[in-house]
Amino acid sequence: VKRERPADRLVDWSLGEVESVAKARLPQMAFDYAQGGAGPERTLAENVAAFARYRFRPRFLVDVSKRDLSTRLLGRTHPVPFGLAPTAFHRLFHAEGEAGTARAAASRGVVHCVSTLSTTALEEVAQAGAPRWFQLYVHRDRALTRSLVERAKGAGYEALVWTVDAPVWALRERDRRNRFSLPPPLKLANFERYLDKAGGGADGLANYVNSQLDPSLTWDDLAWLKDVSGLPVLVKGLLTPEDAALAVERGADGMVVSNHGGRMLDHVPATLDALPGIVQEVRGRVPVLLDGGVRRGADVLVALALGADFALVGRQAVWGLAAGGEAGVARVLDLLREELDNAMALTGRRSVADVDASLVARV
Ligand SMILES: Cc1cc2nc3c(=O)[nH]c(=O)nc-3n(C[C@H](O)[C@H](O)[C@H](O)COP(=O)(O)O)c2cc1C
């Protein structure tokens, strides 16, 4: 007898199933845009495979009756050591769009990094009241960039996440094949006057980025950004200790070890493999975050064990949004939390501070 569970039918999937639930609900173009990566997608696969190379070394007979998943970052206590990575175009995935994502984040107290390329204006996303950061793409038009930064600050965004790994756009074969574009009436809600450049035709997004974003940026621009924003700036997209050293030297308030989810340049290492060298270089002077390949709560724990202070989740949250709007994102956050808590208890770790390199072994 097949039992119906109407109350939770919408969201009774696990983290292993959410991508396929999303796939069934999305047009091919939207699914491919989110799932795919650059070139032959080797780095995309590597990001996930890297986590499978680590095993836990559980310790027992530790009193784990009381556990605390919270962590301090950028002057705030976060209930869990992970948040939502910036992802573009949420209304492509669900009618609730960025507002739905933000309400889910707010309900769980989880930080939500909102993309420059959101399909809901940053002020409207802020209404949900989630702890929030603003992901910035610096445009050639510095007045426009400055106004984005000022608007974000005015709307209560607590940090800028400056994405530096996209001086030119990626070569994404699936998007080319699908002639990816934002279907009307969706638009880049943060700057309507560039709408025409983003839409339509093969490589619409690439044309937008290549014509509007500034490929001449250098480390000198970090000081400018800190100055005009007055906000902490996390540099997103670093993969080498050399760049991590420069970030610290030039005054970054933190960094995100990221390869854009394998979406910019293929053939770069998995973020988890790039992490330890960067952590060693930074020596705790500023927080080091990681994104890429985090699919499970246990993955967050592996990243923390290898020295990350915090993890960001991209695709899993997008799939949750596609599968169930706000409720779907909330379910993804709850499952990640549940799995992380479970893995901490079963490895004898009571708090994030208890997590160190002795927790994992490479196989
Ligand atoms: C659909 C999608 C859109 C994205 N849009 C942006 C963006 O606008 N800005 C940005 O800095 N990163 C963007 N990213 C990259 C994410 O911030 C993050 O680096 C990546 O998704 C992490 O890998 P994961 O998807 O394996 O968790 C996007 C990723 C996806 C999947």
The ligand as a Tripos MOL2 file, in Angstrom:
@<TRIPOS>MOLECULE
LIG
   31    33     1     0     0
SMALL
NO_CHARGES

@<TRIPOS>ATOM
      1 C1         23.5250   28.7930  -10.5110 C.3       1 LIG1
      2 C2         24.7660   29.4360   -9.9520 C.ar      1 LIG1
      3 C3         24.9380   30.8040  -10.0390 C.ar      1 LIG1
      4 C4         26.0620   31.4090   -9.4980 C.ar      1 LIG1
      5 N1         26.1620   32.7690   -9.5340 N.ar      1 LIG1
      6 C5         27.2150   33.3670   -8.9330 C.ar      1 LIG1
      7 C6         27.2920   34.7910   -8.8810 C.ar      1 LIG1
      8 O1         26.4200   35.5010   -9.3620 O.2       1 LIG1
      9 N2         28.3820   35.3390   -8.2770 N.ar      1 LIG1
     10 C7         29.3640   34.5740   -7.7010 C.ar      1 LIG1
     11 O2         30.3280   35.1210   -7.1550 O.2       1 LIG1
     12 N3         29.3080   33.2300   -7.7360 N.ar      1 LIG1
     13 C8         28.2550   32.6170   -8.3230 C.ar      1 LIG1
     14 N4         28.1870   31.2430   -8.3260 N.ar      1 LIG1
     15 C9         29.2350   30.4520   -7.6480 C.3       1 LIG1
     16 C10        28.8620   30.2100   -6.1850 C.3       1 LIG1
     17 O3         28.9410   31.3880   -5.4210 O.3       1 LIG1
     18 C11        29.8010   29.1830   -5.5270 C.3       1 LIG1
     19 O4         31.1380   29.5910   -5.7110 O.3       1 LIG1
     20 C12        29.6230   27.7680   -6.0490 C.3       1 LIG1
     21 O5         28.2800   27.5110   -6.4030 O.3       1 LIG1
     22 C13        30.0700   26.7600   -5.0050 C.3       1 LIG1
     23 O6         30.0340   25.4620   -5.4990 O.3       1 LIG1
     24 P1         28.8140   24.4360   -5.2640 P.3       1 LIG1
     25 O7         27.7370   24.8480   -6.2090 O.co2     1 LIG1
     26 O8         29.4410   23.1350   -5.5850 O.co2     1 LIG1
     27 O9         28.3610   24.5490   -3.8180 O.co2     1 LIG1
     28 C14        27.0660   30.6170   -8.8730 C.ar      1 LIG1
     29 C15        26.8950   29.2440   -8.8060 C.ar      1 LIG1
     30 C16        25.7650   28.6340   -9.3190 C.ar      1 LIG1
     31 C17        25.5960   27.1480   -9.1790 C.3       1 LIG1
@<TRIPOS>BOND
     1     1     2 1
     2     2     3 ar
     3     2    30 ar
     4     3     4 ar
     5     4     5 ar
     6     4    28 ar
     7     5     6 ar
     8     6     7 ar
     9     6    13 1
    10     7     8 2
    11     7     9 ar
    12     9    10 ar
    13    10    11 2
    14    10    12 ar
    15    12    13 ar
    16    13    14 ar
    17    14    15 1
    18    14    28 ar
    19    15    16 1
    20    16    17 1
    21    16    18 1
    22    18    19 1
    23    18    20 1
    24    20    21 1
    25    20    22 1
    26    22    23 1
    27    23    24 1
    28    24    25 2
    29    24    26 1
    30    24    27 1
    31    28    29 ar
    32    29    30 ar
    33    30    31 1
@<TRIPOS>SUBSTRUCTURE
     1 LIG1         1 GROUP 0 **** ****
